[in-house]
Amino acid sequence: MKKKLRVGIIFGGRSGEHEVSVRSARSVIEAIDKSRYEVVPIAITKEGNWLAPAASAELLPASAQRLLAKQNLGDSKEDVAIIGDPSRSGLMKLDGGQAKSERLDVVFPVLHGTFGEDGTIQGLLEMAAIPFVGCGTLASACGMDKVTMKALFNEAGLPICRHAWLLRSEWEDDQAEVTRRITREIGFPCFVKPANLGSSVGVSKAADKASLAKAIDLAARYDRKIIVEELVDAREIECAVIGNDEPRASLPGEYVIHKESARFLDYAEKYSSTGNVDFIVPAKVSKATTKEIQKMAATAYKAIDASGLSRVDFFLKKNGELLVNEINTLPGLTDVSGFPKMWEATSVPFPRVIDQLIELAIERHRERGLNETSI
């Protein structure tokens, strides 16, 4: 009987998207093929503490806990420090001052937002020579920073919306000057976002100078860099991408807002059962538009040197023009997230998506191992 691969699923994290990460971890644990993989849950608390598998399991919903109860996760619930073992692929667990081996074949970081999707944990895993699912350090950092991301999209010839950005320190030093600049360059209404966050956390719509000030104050709570974008009257289309050097794009999906009371696609609308929003897949667009979305999604993917997986978001204007909004290098994998739904509609069920992501992680790790590290 073939030995199961041990997959460390890292979730939680020091991010405003902590709760979304827990939901994504549950979905992965419930969908992963138990005949092929042994799951090792590794939670990171909001304070940044890494927890042992037994303690990590307790942070998951009951459905995931029941599945993990069939495995022996050990009894230790002490906080742990994770470091790489340079002699092999795996992890070392420091418990009570005694180093114990905790071997993993691959790591699946199911983390969203800062300290998870921004290249920080990817850099740790690359330095420790551990195979992991998703984009590398550079792509993760570029994909998280909306300002850098848009610069790379522009360089790749992709159409994007008008935007401006500012630093929190600029806002604190001279709010009047920042307000004048945003009014002149972008105008109203507009959207204000933290440059390095996702799941619509800290995002708000500004209709005038007063609401702009409130929006910037909110975004500045989450990041030192704030981006302001023009309001685009358009449909919001998404496309899921999987692959390393040769990415493949799914059928596109679309968020459809049914009620005027839904201000925009904010955090509550994405992750609560409000009844205001549905995710429709395949999106109701022409075959030509579908192909263009898929082509542009792959171009955006390559523009940041992505690998593993990403979700590319678009605006489809009434005149048929497509704009690339952003790329998410660790998209939500929850029960309501678009990424697994789009692949399901493309005839790739979520368990098979997980298989492919793990295969791609191991493939990229082997590719990276071909690089010489000495002269």
MOMOSUL-V424151 format. One record per pair of residues at least 6 apart in sequence whose ideal C-beta (glycine too) atoms are under 7 Angstrom apart, sorted by the first residue. I is the first residue (numbers start at 0). J is the second residue. Records with the same first field share a line. If there is no record, write none. Layout:
BEGIN
I->J + J
END
This chain:
BEGIN
3->35 + 36 + 37
4->35 + 36 + 104 + 105 + 357
5->37 + 39 + 102 + 103 + 104
6->36 + 37 + 38 + 39 + 104 + 105 + 107 + 357
7->39 + 41 + 90 + 103 + 106 + 107
8->24 + 27 + 28 + 38 + 40 + 41 + 107 + 109
9->41 + 43 + 106 + 108 + 109 + 110
10->20 + 21 + 23 + 24 + 42 + 109 + 110
11->17 + 20 + 21 + 42 + 43 + 44 + 58
12->20 + 43 + 110 + 114 + 115
13->43 + 45 + 47 + 113 + 114
14->111 + 112 + 113 + 114 + 115
15->112 + 196 + 200 + 201 + 221
16->111 + 112 + 197 + 198 + 200
17->45
19->111 + 198 + 270 + 331 + 333
20->109 + 110 + 111 + 115
21->58 + 59
22->333
23->109 + 331 + 332 + 333
24->59 + 109
25->59 + 60 + 62 + 63
26->332 + 333 + 334
27->107 + 109 + 332 + 353
28->38 + 63 + 66 + 67
29->62 + 63 + 66
30->349 + 350 + 353
31->38 + 350 + 353
32->350 + 354
37->70
38->67 + 70
39->52 + 103
40->52 + 55 + 56 + 59 + 67
41->49 + 52 + 55
42->50 + 55 + 58
43->49
44->50
48->78
49->78 + 79 + 80 + 81
50->78 + 79
51->73 + 75 + 76 + 77 + 79
52->72 + 73
53->72 + 73 + 74 + 75 + 76
54->76
56->64 + 67 + 72
75->94
77->94 + 95
79->92 + 93 + 94
80->93
81->90 + 92
82->91 + 127
83->90 + 126 + 127 + 128 + 129
84->90 + 91
85->128
88->104 + 128 + 129 + 130
89->100 + 101 + 102 + 103
90->101 + 103 + 129
91->98 + 100 + 101
92->99 + 101
103->129
105->130 + 131 + 132 + 357 + 360 + 361
106->124 + 129 + 131
107->132
108->115 + 120 + 131 + 132 + 133 + 329
109->332
110->116 + 120 + 329
111->197 + 198 + 329 + 331
112->196 + 197
113->195 + 196
114->120
115->329
116->139 + 143 + 197 + 328 + 329
117->139 + 140 + 143 + 195
118->136 + 137 + 139 + 140 + 143
121->134 + 135 + 136 + 139
122->136
124->131
125->135 + 136
130->360 + 361 + 364
131->360
132->307 + 356 + 357 + 360
133->307 + 308 + 328 + 329
134->142 + 305 + 306 + 307 + 309 + 328
135->306
137->304
138->303 + 304 + 305 + 306 + 328
139->328
141->147 + 148 + 151 + 303
142->148 + 303 + 305 + 309 + 326 + 327 + 328
143->195
144->194 + 195
145->192 + 194 + 226 + 325
146->164 + 194 + 224 + 226
148->303 + 325 + 326
149->159 + 162
151->302 + 303
152->159 + 299 + 302 + 323
153->159
155->298 + 302
157->295 + 298 + 299 + 302 + 323
158->321 + 322 + 323
159->322 + 323
160->228 + 229 + 231 + 314 + 322
161->185 + 229
162->226 + 227 + 228
163->180 + 181 + 184 + 185 + 227
164->194 + 224 + 225 + 226 + 227
165->177 + 225
166->223 + 224
167->219 + 223 + 225
169->177
170->177 + 215 + 219
174->212
178->208 + 211
181->211 + 227
182->208
185->227 + 229
187->205 + 206 + 207
188->204 + 205 + 206 + 230
189->205 + 227 + 228 + 229 + 230
190->202 + 204 + 228 + 230
191->203 + 205 + 211 + 214 + 215 + 218 + 225 + 227
192->201 + 202 + 218 + 226
193->201 + 218 + 221 + 222 + 225
194->222 + 224 + 225 + 226
195->222 + 224
196->221 + 222
197->327
198->266 + 269 + 331
199->264 + 265 + 266 + 269
200->221 + 266
201->217 + 218 + 220 + 221
202->265
203->214 + 217
204->262 + 263
205->211 + 214
215->225
218->225
219->225
231->314 + 316 + 322
232->317
233->314 + 315 + 316
234->253 + 315
235->253 + 254 + 264 + 312 + 314
236->251 + 253 + 282 + 292 + 313 + 315
237->251 + 252 + 310 + 312 + 337 + 341
238->248 + 249 + 251 + 292 + 293 + 296 + 311 + 341
239->249 + 310 + 338 + 341 + 342
240->246 + 247 + 248 + 296 + 297 + 300 + 308 + 309 + 311
241->247 + 308 + 355
242->359
243->306 + 359 + 362 + 363
246->297 + 300 + 301
248->293 + 296 + 297
249->341 + 342 + 345
250->280 + 281 + 289 + 341 + 344 + 345
251->281 + 282 + 284 + 289 + 292
252->278 + 279 + 280 + 281 + 282 + 337 + 340 + 341
253->279 + 282
254->264 + 276 + 278
255->276 + 277 + 279
256->275 + 276
257->275 + 276 + 277
258->275
260->275
261->268 + 275 + 276
264->276
267->273
268->275 + 276
270->335
278->337 + 340
280->340 + 341 + 344
281->344
284->315
291->321
292->313 + 321
295->321 + 323
296->311
299->311 + 323 + 326
300->309 + 311
303->326
305->328
306->359 + 363
307->356 + 359 + 360
308->356
309->326 + 327 + 328 + 330
310->327 + 330 + 337 + 338
311->323 + 326
312->324 + 325
313->321 + 322 + 323 + 324
314->322 + 324
315->321
330->336 + 338
331->338
332->338 + 339
339->349 + 352
342->352
343->349
END
